[in-house]
């Protein structure tokens, strides 16, 4: 069952994947193993596909490095929920097909809590109830069916939400 990984406010892209572990430095096949290397050294070895990251305000600030969310994609993160996101990072997450929900769960869930997430409906079930997150817009649900906005574009030759 997916688990929660909690982080604080202002987690930046260098916290997510330090620059010295960029794919061209650490290797395309293993750069993801350095995700949260300094904040949570155990993260990359213990995270499971579908796990959900809970962040504080301004998640993903800093540079627009795409390899930070790419590392999370390679680790098969189920979603990220935070009260606010840095705009470029938010778009990078969506481009790669990592659902990002703007909602504050920092006071409700704890590190390691088990959850179930229905991305399309925006429903996050946990031991004591269910939270209705803002569901993804229709264009994003369309893209996530293909895996990401980029995968959708490659398959259909257009962006989701545009006329066929």
N, C-alpha and C positions, 0 to 999 in steps of 0.2 A: 504494500500500500504506500502511496506517495507520502513523503514527510515534509515538514516545514523546516526551512533554514532561515533564521532571522538575522537581519543586519540592521544597522542604525541609519541615521540621516547622512546624506551627502556621500554615499558610496560612489567613488569615481571610477572611470574606466581603467585607471592604473591600479585601483584596488581589485577590480574584477580580474584583470590580467596585466600584471606588471610589464612595462615595455621591454624589459630585458628578456622576457619570455615570448616575445612576438614570434609568429610562425617562421619568419625568416631567420630568427636567432635560435629558437629551440627546436625547430623542425615542424613541418606541416602535420606530421603523424603524432606529435606528442605535446604541442603547445597547450592544449586544453588541460593537461595534467598539472598545470601551474595556476589554474583558476583560484583566485582568492589566496594565493600563496602566502601572503603576509597577514591578511586578516583572519583567515580560517585555514591553517595549514592542512587540516584533515579533510577539507571539503572535497577536493578532486578524487581522492581515494574512496570516500564514503558516500558521495552523492549517488542516487539511483535514478534511472530514467523516470520521468514524470514528477520528480520532487518539485516543490513550489518554493520560490524565494520570496520572503516578505521583507521589504525594505522600508526605510523611513523616507522623509522628504528628499526631493531632488536626486533620485536614483540615476546614476549614469552620467553625472556631470563630468566636465573636463573635456578631453579631446574627443574627436568623432571617430576614434579608432574602431574599425569594424571588427577587428579580431577579438575584441573583448566579448561582444555578443556571439561571435562565431565559436569561441571556446564553450560558451554556455549551450549553444546549439549542439556541438559535438558531444557534450555531456548529457544531452537529451532532457534539459530542464523543461518541466511541464508548463510553467508560467512564472511571471514575476508580478507581484502585487505591491504597489507603493502609493502613497498619497500623491506624489508628483514625480515626473520623470524629466530629465534633460531632453529637450526636443529632438536633437539629432540622434541621440542614443535610442530614444523611443522608436524613431523611424527605422533605425538599424535593426532593432528587435523585430519589428513587424515585417520588414523586408525579408528577414531570415525565418519567419514563421514561429517566433517565440511570443506567445500571447502575453500582453502587458496590460494589466488592469490598474486604473487609477482609483485606489480605495485604501483607506487606512485600516490595516489589520494589526498594527503594532501592539495594541493593548489587549487584543482578543486571543491571539494564538501564541504558543510558545515554541521554541526551538524543539524539533523532534516530534511535534504533534502529527498524528496521521490524519490525512485528509483525502477527500475525493473531489476532483474538479471536473465539472462539465463545462468545457470552454465555451461551446456554442451558446449555452443558456446563461453562462456567467454564474453558475451555482457552485459554491465551495462548501462541502459538507465536512463537519468535524465532529468530535466526540459529544459536544454539547448543543449542536444545532447546525443550521445552514445559513450561510451568508449569501445574499444576492449581490453579486458584483455587477457593475455596469456591463451588460453583454456587449461583445464586439459588434461594431457596425456590420451591415450586410456585406459590404465589399470585402471586409477582412475575413468574415466567415467563409466567403467564396474562395478567398486566397488560401486559407488554412486547409481547406479540403484538398488542395494540391500540395500542401506542405509549407508554402511561403508565397509571398508576393512575387519573388523572383521565379519560383517554379511555375506559378500561374502564368506569368508573362512568357516564359519559354514555351509552355505548352499551347497557349492560346494566341500569342502574338499581340496581346493587348493587356492593359491593366484591369484588375477586377473592378467591377462597377461601370466600366465603359461598355458601350453597345458592341455586340458581337459583329 
